[in-house]
């Protein structure tokens, strides 16, 4: 009885004359996720030169999670729950395993896929749900300052689901103001 688990399926065309290969990974959902969802997560911004250094293969985390694992470890070393990755010019990209969102009035903002971020399944679902619920949605290349000035922020992923962000780089979001909106 492992409780909730994450299931990842990787399908490759396989080697010539061998055929396709499937890899299935099952892992328990870490306990800290529910605690962070309840209190909200704290993020720190870390520079990730994804657009500036295309050799890092932006958007292809399935090749290597190493830089993202290192970023999460650095965030924890700094007393945060996770990292928000920004390019060298300060453009918001994504979390280590999440997409980043924030609200300005009745509009939700999230970085555009053209920045080399991973096109998350939960991100895609939220894009549709937001408009159904009457929110405008804007995707683009946004500076970190715009995220810091938002009314509220959250992240999304298939495993972590939608999780509130209570602060970025020590800048706290006013949860009372967000709840009233």
Secondary structure, 3 states (H helix, E strand, C coil): CCCCEEEEEEEECCCCCCCCEEEEEEEECCCHHHHHHHHCEEEEEEECCCCCCHHHCCCCCCCCCHHHHHHHHHHHHCCCCEEEEECCCCEEEEECCCEEEEEECCEEEEECHHHCCCCCHHHHHHHHHHHHCCCEEEEECCEHHHHHCCCEEEEEECCCEEEEEEEECCEECCHHHHHHC
